Amino acid sequence: MQTYSIHAVWFGERPALSRQMFYGDPHDAPVTVAYYVWVVTDGQRTLVVDLGFTPEVAQKRGRQIARPVADGLRAIGVDPAAVTDAVITHFHYDHVGNYRLFPNAVFHVQDDEMRLFTGRYLRFRPYRDLVEIDDICNFVRLNYDGRLRFVDGDKQLLPGVTLHRVGGDSAALQAVRVATRRGYAVVASDAAHFYRNMEEHAPFPLYLTHSLPQVHEAFDRIQELADGPDLIFPGHDPAVLERFEPAGERIVVLR
Ligand SMILES: [Zn+2]
């Protein structure tokens, strides 16, 4: 069977408190929110999962860029200009910002996610706050230019790489299931921000913008898709750096 490696490349962070991250946690314990992009490759085909955000957006929103996304990708030998496919797990600003780094890529998006952020609710603040309007306008433009590929539910993208729609924090997040030498691994992205959200079924408060029941379903679904709890990449957990093999400065790999 075709197998791939998965790199998690940390590009930024922000400080937060545990009560802001985990439903039912009353504590003010400090928590670091890590920002990642992921790279799936078999050495020939390379797939980028999510795009991160730009330094301009980091400054506007008070986030820290540890290393620009392009530099992180180059550190593992990926030339952004050579990337032909990128998966957008959902449209929140921290996942869709750097499309200009990938002039030769098509972007795989879920129908319902595009619908949500180009539809009637975007005028309300909880949705406006989650996105940069320039990103959304540019995704409309990318579609006009023929560079979006729409997914409605689940889809095989490459042999051994499948996309899986899960609900929860947005209309249609997509998790990426990848065949690796150790079994099926899952880039969960924000289907679980932290391992703890999933392990304790303690949702991140963004379910307020969509569906709490679907958050719990998503926790179960990503664990079902992976061949083990040690084969899951959550969206924002610094612990990813300890659970996988180091492959550079704040970069880890699952081979
Ligand atoms: Zn996120």
Boltz pocket constraint, residues with backbone or C-beta under 6 A from the ligand:
constraints:
  - pocket:
      binder: B
      contacts: [[A, 92], [A, 94], [A, 95], [A, 190], [A, 235], [A, 236]]
      max_distance: 6.0
